[in-house]
Structures are given as C-alpha cells and as structure tokens.
Amino acid sequence: MPNVKAAKKDLKQTAVRTARNLAAKKELKETIKDYKKALEADQKKAQELLPTVFKKLDKAAKNNLIKENAASRMKSRLSRKLAVK
C-alpha cells in the first residue's frame, strides 16, 4: 500500500483506468461475437453489423486498447469471413 499522497492518487487512477479499459475491451469482444453469430445465421444481418464492428475496432485502436495493426488484421479477417460465405 502506498504511503505518499501522490502514490495513493496514482493507485486510484490506475484502478479507474483499468476498469474503463476492461469494460471497453469486453464491449469490443461482445460486438465481434455478435457479428460472428450473425455471420453463421443471417448473411444480411452480418453485412449490417460489419460497419459497427469496424467502428469499434478503429476506436479501440485510436484509444490504444489494441494496436493499430491488430485492429487492421481483425478487420481484414472478419471481412474475409463475410466474403467467403
């Protein structure tokens, strides 16, 4: 446990940031899962969800939740799955 006031504040800030990042990552993963389920069930619904998934991936990369190349790779793979089916 920190003793200095600044260290205590830093601990609180880290906890808040960690919670925020985990919530955002969870939301991103849920969106991708929804897209994959839609891909198996209904092609049209998957087509409608794809821009939402892209938007969330871009925003996650912008906010440094994931790296830009990781977002790009995911976008490519998810689009390819739609094109194959």
Summary of the structure (lengths in Angstrom):
residues: 85
radius of gyration: 17.3
end to end distance: 54.0
largest distance: 58.5
contacts: 209
relative contact order: 0.11
helix: 87%
strand: 0%
